[in-house]
Amino acid sequence: MRTRRIDLLPLPNCHGKTPMVYNGKAIGTSNLPIYAAARWLLDNGAAFPDDIVETYRGETLCMSGNAGELAKWTVEETTHGNPSLVLRHWKAFETLGESSLAAKTAESVSVALPAWEGGS
């Protein structure tokens, strides 16, 4: 079992999808980065299901968990009464013949790395 570090980059406008970086490579953006990162790592052979995924903002650990378990879940916002978040099982888009959406996002994302992450 190994630990996989995902760096979450700051957003210029402080809201929206968070850019994710693994080993200096932009892997996509997500509103739920730990879950999307776990799916990306598994889909791209960068992690095994029993590996630990950790998300960081700078040197601050945000969340961590088992890659295989994290990949199974997502969070959705409910609209009945008071807004709340519900953890539910994640399902790929079977009708499109796609695996994880997170695995496809890295190709369409351009993220400028800050100097402390190896950017210019």
N, C-alpha and C positions, 0 to 999 in steps of 0.2 A: 504494500500500500504506500502510495506517494501522495504528497500534497501538491496541488496545482494552484498557483497564485494567479488571480485575475485582477488586473488593475482597472479601476473605474476612473475615467477621466472627468475632470470638471466640465460642466456645461457653461457656455458663455452667457446664456440667459437664465441660468439656474433652474430650468424646468424642461421636461421633454425626455426623450430616450437617452439613456446613459451609454456613452461609448465604452466598449470593453476591449482590453488589450491583454494578450497572452504571449509571454516570451517576446515582447516587443512588436507583435503583430496585431493589427486591428482585426478583431473577430466579429464585430457587429455592434449593434446598438439595441437596447431593450429597456422597457419600463420595469422589467423583472430580471435584472442581470444575473443573479446567481443561478436561477433556473435555466435561463437561455444559455449561459456559459457552460453549465453542466451538460446540456444537450449537445452543444457544439463540440466540446471536448470528446464526448463519447462518439458522436457521428464522424469525427475526423481522426479517430484512433489516437488521440492525444492523452487519453485517460482510460483507465479501467473502471468498472462500476464500483469497486471498493476503494478507489482513490478519494482523497479529500479535496474539495474545492473551497478555496477561500477568496473572498472579494475584499479588496483594499481600496481606500481613498487615501492616497499618499502612503503613510506608514500606519494608518489606522485600519484595523481589521473590522469589516462591516458585518459579514456573515460567513458562516462556514457550514459544511455538511458533506455527506457522502454523495458522490457524483451519481451513482445509480439511483438513489432515492430522490435527489433533487430533480433529476431529469424527468421523473414521473409526475411532477406537480407544477401547477401554475396558480396564480391568484386572480380572482375576478372580483369586480366591484358589484355589489348588489344594489338594487334600486327600490326595494320594498322598505318603506319607513325610513329609518335613519340609515344613511349610507354606511356600509360595512364591507370588509374584505373577507372573502371565502377562499380557503385553500381547496383546490379540486384537482382531480387527475387531468393531466395534459394529454391531448390527442393530436397526432399529426394530421395533416390534411390529406386523408386517404384518397379523396377524389382526384387530387392533382398528381398522385403518384410521387409525392414528396416525402422525404423523411423529415427531419427537423427543420423548421424555418430558420432557426439560428445558424444552421450550417450553410445556408444560402446567402445570408446577409453580408458576410465578410467581403464577398466579391463586389458588392455595390456600395460599400462604405468607404469614405475617404476621411481619415482622422489624422489631424496634425498632432504629433506627439510633442508634449512639452519637453523642454531641455533636460529635465531630470529623468525623462523616460527615453532619452536617446535621440530626441528630435533636434531640429536646427534652431 
